[in-house]
Amino acid sequence: MQPVSLAGTLDSMPLTDLLQWLDSGRKTGTLQVSGERYIKTLVTREGRVIGSASTDPSDHLGHFLLRLGHISEDDIKRAMEAQQATRVMLGKILVDSGVISEPDLQAALIQKAEETIFSLFLWENGRFEFRDGQVPDQIQVPLSLKISEVLLKGLTWYDELKKVRLAFASTSSVVARTAKTLPPAFRGATSLPGRILELVDGKHSIADICLEVHASEFAVGKLLHLLLQEGFIAVGKPAPVKKIVKPQVQVALLLDEARSLLRAGEAHAAVMSLEEARRAAPENSELGAALEEARAAFVHQACRDGLRPDAVPALLKPLESLVSEDLTPEEMFLLTRVNGTWDLRSILSVCPFPEPDALLHMKKLKDRGLIGIQVAV
């Protein structure tokens, strides 16, 4: 008898219905949900979640453990180097090296699996497929989460996030401390709240803070919302966001232009053209596929043009002088990791955003004369 599979879209079968179907049917198998750019996977056994995965770099285990304060960026770098050499799972490397205990890893993986599900509540569009009976041979640390309980937590999480988004105009809003004295528990803390508060300085936006502490909008926003309600922080106006609205015919022209640029070997120009088109038509799946193809081509081209994994970037201007530059949160994140010692491979290993995006930002910083690239001979 062939295993029964279910496939569809989130607008035809909402996530809540999909999870309830897995729960009530005590399903065993793999659920894969494909969004605009990333794919998230849940593995179930008899209606319980036993594992999860995501192609979003910010969801990867290293970034999640860093957010919780269990490891440092140096730990991620060393563990990634060991993983590249040994092909051993990252969690096992961190446990075996004494960086994190097995119980702490288990607790973090449970929280990570829950948040993988929670983040799906924000996906307005997406395709899903459930492969009945198909379970990976190896799961890093098997979990056993009741879907009904995770679903209830997820709905509560979603309601809280809506309140956070009402309080702040956008993630580009800048937050600052007020004169009100913080409770002792917040002062000098090395936990996630403490690291977030260190960045509440009237200069960093919410998006900046999320990147710097490797945390989600929800994790950062929930704390800031609480502090805002109690009068410990104030929020300024968000930075203006440039909106590009173009007719569909222009989007088609940009798509054709990008394909011509790719054929001519101009991957960077193709990415720029496709990103402009994508801003005008974010729902266009053809644009999305073309953009991913162009980003992949750019990664190969960037390596040939000097942005090699062993290349060492160096600041050409003092970091404090770059505050006045028109920089994105991603660019500022990268600049603060350029220390003249770490090579690109090391910097990319701690980036909570995809490698093509990081390399694109690095090229822009190089072209603007903010960084130089030293390549070992």
C-alpha positions in Angstrom: 0.0 0.0 0.0 1.4 3.4 -1.1 1.9 6.0 1.7 -0.7 8.8 1.6 0.7 12.2 1.0 -1.0 15.6 1.3 0.0 18.7 -0.7 -1.4 22.2 -1.1 -1.1 25.8 -0.3 -1.4 27.7 3.0 -4.2 29.8 1.7 -6.3 26.7 0.9 -5.4 24.9 4.1 -4.2 27.2 6.9 -1.4 26.2 9.1 -3.6 25.6 12.1 -5.8 23.1 10.1 -2.7 21.4 8.8 -1.2 20.9 12.3 -4.5 19.7 13.7 -4.7 17.2 10.9 -1.2 15.9 11.8 -2.2 15.8 15.5 -5.6 14.1 15.2 -4.4 11.6 12.6 -1.3 10.8 14.7 0.7 11.1 11.6 4.2 9.9 11.1 6.2 11.5 8.3 7.9 14.7 7.1 6.1 18.0 6.5 7.9 20.5 4.2 6.6 24.0 3.9 8.2 26.2 1.1 7.9 29.9 1.4 9.0 32.9 -0.7 12.7 32.1 0.0 13.1 29.5 2.7 12.0 25.9 3.4 11.0 24.7 6.9 10.6 21.1 7.8 8.9 19.3 10.6 9.4 15.5 11.3 6.5 13.8 13.1 6.0 10.4 14.7 2.5 9.4 15.8 1.4 13.0 15.9 4.4 14.4 17.8 7.1 16.6 16.5 10.5 14.7 16.8 12.6 17.0 14.7 12.8 20.3 12.7 14.9 22.0 10.1 15.1 25.3 8.2 17.0 26.7 5.3 16.8 30.2 6.9 20.3 30.8 8.4 18.9 32.7 11.3 17.1 29.5 12.4 20.3 27.4 12.3 21.4 25.8 15.6 24.5 27.9 16.0 22.7 31.2 15.8 19.9 29.9 18.1 22.4 28.9 20.8 24.2 32.2 20.4 21.0 34.0 20.9 20.3 32.1 24.1 23.8 33.0 25.4 25.1 29.4 25.4 27.9 30.0 22.9 29.9 32.9 21.4 30.6 33.8 17.7 34.1 32.4 18.2 32.5 29.1 19.3 30.4 29.0 16.1 33.5 29.7 14.0 35.5 26.9 15.6 32.6 24.5 15.5 31.9 25.2 11.9 35.5 24.6 11.0 35.4 21.3 12.9 32.2 20.3 11.1 33.7 21.1 7.7 36.6 18.8 8.5 34.8 16.0 10.2 31.1 16.2 8.9 30.0 15.6 12.5 26.7 17.3 13.5 27.2 20.7 15.0 25.4 19.9 18.3 27.6 16.9 18.9 30.8 19.0 18.3 29.7 21.6 20.8 28.8 19.0 23.4 32.0 17.0 22.9 34.1 20.1 23.1 32.4 21.1 26.4 30.9 24.3 25.0 27.4 23.3 26.0 25.9 20.5 28.1 23.6 17.8 26.6 20.6 19.0 28.7 21.1 22.6 27.6 21.3 21.4 24.0 18.1 19.3 24.4 16.2 22.3 25.9 17.5 24.6 23.1 16.4 22.2 20.4 12.9 21.9 21.9 12.6 25.7 21.9 14.1 25.9 18.4 11.5 23.4 17.0 8.7 25.3 18.6 9.9 28.6 17.1 10.2 27.0 13.7 6.5 26.2 13.9 5.7 29.6 15.3 7.4 31.4 12.5 5.2 29.7 10.0 2.2 31.6 11.4 3.6 34.7 9.7 3.7 33.1 6.2 0.8 34.4 4.2 1.8 32.3 1.2 3.5 29.0 0.9 3.2 25.5 -0.4 3.3 22.4 1.8 3.8 18.7 1.2 3.5 15.9 3.8 5.3 12.7 3.0 3.6 9.9 4.9 5.9 7.5 6.7 9.1 9.2 5.5 11.3 9.9 8.5 15.1 10.7 8.3 17.4 7.9 9.4 19.3 10.3 11.7 17.9 13.1 13.9 20.5 15.1 16.0 18.6 14.9 19.2 15.1 13.3 18.9 12.3 15.4 20.4 8.8 14.6 21.5 6.5 17.6 21.3 2.7 17.4 21.4 1.4 19.3 18.4 -1.7 20.5 20.2 0.5 22.2 22.9 2.8 23.7 20.3 -0.2 25.0 18.3 -1.7 26.7 21.4 1.7 28.3 22.2 2.0 29.4 18.5 -1.4 31.2 18.5 -0.4 33.0 21.7 2.9 33.9 20.2 1.2 35.3 17.1 -1.2 37.4 19.1 1.7 38.8 21.1 3.7 39.6 18.0 0.7 41.6 16.6 0.7 43.7 19.7 4.5 44.3 19.3 4.0 45.4 15.7 1.3 47.8 16.7 3.6 49.4 19.3 6.5 50.0 16.8 6.0 51.5 13.4 8.5 49.0 11.9 11.7 47.2 12.6 13.5 50.3 11.2 12.3 52.2 14.3 15.2 53.4 16.5 14.8 52.9 20.3 16.4 54.8 23.2 16.6 54.6 27.0 14.6 57.1 29.1 15.7 58.6 32.4 13.7 56.0 34.3 16.1 53.7 36.2 16.0 50.0 35.1 15.4 47.3 37.7 18.6 45.7 39.1 17.8 42.4 37.2 18.4 44.3 33.9 21.5 46.1 34.7 24.8 44.5 33.7 23.1 41.4 32.5 24.9 39.1 30.1 21.7 37.3 29.1 19.7 38.1 25.9 17.8 41.0 27.7 21.1 42.5 28.8 22.6 42.2 25.4 19.5 43.8 23.8 19.5 46.7 26.3 23.2 47.5 25.6 22.0 48.3 22.0 19.1 50.5 23.0 21.1 53.7 22.6 19.1 55.9 20.2 21.3 54.8 17.3 20.4 51.2 16.7 17.1 50.2 15.0 15.1 47.2 16.0 16.4 45.4 12.9 20.0 46.3 13.9 19.4 44.8 17.4 17.9 41.6 15.9 20.9 41.0 13.8 23.5 41.9 16.4 22.1 39.5 19.0 21.1 36.8 16.4 17.5 37.0 17.7 14.1 37.0 16.0 11.8 40.0 15.7 9.6 38.4 18.3 12.3 37.8 20.9 13.6 41.4 20.6 10.2 43.0 20.1 8.6 41.3 23.1 11.2 42.6 25.5 11.2 46.1 24.0 7.4 46.2 24.1 7.5 45.4 27.8 10.1 48.1 28.5 8.1 50.6 26.4 5.0 49.9 28.4 6.8 50.5 31.6 8.4 53.7 30.4 12.0 52.5 30.4 12.5 53.2 26.6 11.1 55.5 24.0 10.8 54.9 20.3 11.7 57.3 17.5 10.5 57.6 14.0 11.5 54.7 11.6 14.0 55.4 8.9 12.2 56.2 5.6 11.7 53.1 3.5 12.0 53.6 -0.2 9.1 51.9 -2.0 9.4 51.2 -5.7 6.1 50.6 -7.5 6.4 49.7 -11.1 3.8 48.4 -13.6 3.9 44.7 -14.5 5.3 45.4 -17.9 8.4 47.0 -16.3 8.8 44.0 -14.1 8.8 41.8 -17.2 11.4 44.0 -18.8 13.6 43.8 -15.7 13.3 40.0 -15.8 14.4 39.9 -19.4 17.3 42.3 -18.7 18.5 40.2 -15.8 18.5 37.0 -17.9 20.5 38.8 -20.6 23.0 40.0 -17.9 23.3 36.4 -16.5 24.1 35.1 -20.0 26.7 37.8 -20.3 28.3 36.8 -17.0 27.2 39.9 -15.2 25.7 38.1 -12.1 25.9 41.1 -9.8 24.1 43.4 -12.2 21.5 40.7 -12.7 20.9 40.4 -9.0 20.4 44.2 -8.7 17.9 44.2 -11.5 16.0 41.3 -10.1 15.9 42.7 -6.6 14.4 45.9 -8.0 11.8 43.8 -9.9 11.1 41.7 -6.8 10.3 44.8 -4.7 7.7 45.8 -7.3 6.2 42.3 -7.4 7.0 40.3 -4.3 4.4 37.6 -5.1 5.9 36.8 -8.5 7.3 33.2 -8.2 9.1 33.4 -11.5 11.1 36.4 -10.2 11.9 34.6 -7.0 13.3 31.6 -8.9 15.3 33.8 -11.2 16.7 35.8 -8.2 17.9 32.7 -6.5 19.6 31.5 -9.7 21.3 34.9 -10.0 22.4 34.9 -6.4 24.0 31.5 -6.8 25.8 32.7 -9.9 27.0 35.7 -8.1 28.6 33.6 -5.3 30.7 31.8 -7.9 31.6 35.0 -9.6 32.5 36.8 -6.3 34.9 34.0 -5.5 36.7 34.5 -8.9 36.7 38.3 -8.4 38.6 38.1 -5.0 35.8 37.5 -2.5 37.2 34.1 -1.8 36.5 32.2 1.5 40.2 32.7 2.6 40.2 36.4 1.7 40.6 38.7 4.8 38.6 42.0 4.7 39.9 45.0 6.5 38.3 48.3 7.3 39.6 51.3 5.3 38.0 53.8 7.7 37.6 53.8 11.5 34.4 51.9 12.5 33.2 54.9 14.6 33.3 57.1 11.5 31.0 54.8 9.6 28.0 55.8 11.7 27.3 58.7 9.3 27.3 56.4 6.3 24.0 55.2 4.7 24.3 51.5 5.8 21.8 48.8 6.1 21.5 46.7 9.3 23.2 43.8 7.4 26.1 46.0 6.2 26.7 47.3 9.8 26.6 43.7 11.1 29.3 42.7 8.6 31.5 45.8 9.3 31.5 45.1 13.0 32.9 41.6 12.3 35.7 42.9 10.0 38.7 42.8 12.3 41.6 42.3 9.9 42.0 38.7 11.2 38.8 36.8 10.3 38.6 35.6 6.7 35.3 35.7 4.7 34.6 32.1 5.6 34.7 32.9 9.3 32.5 36.0 8.9 30.0 34.2 6.8 29.8 31.4 9.5 28.3 33.9 12.0 26.0 35.7 9.6 22.3 35.2 10.4 21.5 35.8 6.7 22.2 33.9 3.6 25.7 33.7 2.0 24.7 35.3 -1.3 23.2 38.3 0.6 26.3 38.6 2.7 28.6 38.5 -0.3 26.5 41.1 -2.1 26.8 43.4 0.9 30.5 42.8 1.1 30.9 43.7 -2.6 28.9 46.9 -2.0 31.1 47.8 0.9 34.2 47.1 -1.1 33.0 49.2 -4.1 32.2 52.1 -1.7 35.8 52.0 -0.4 34.8 51.1 3.1 36.7 47.8 3.2 39.7 46.3 1.4 40.2 42.6 0.6 43.5 40.9 1.3 43.9 37.5 -0.5 46.5 35.0 0.8 49.0 34.0 -2.0 
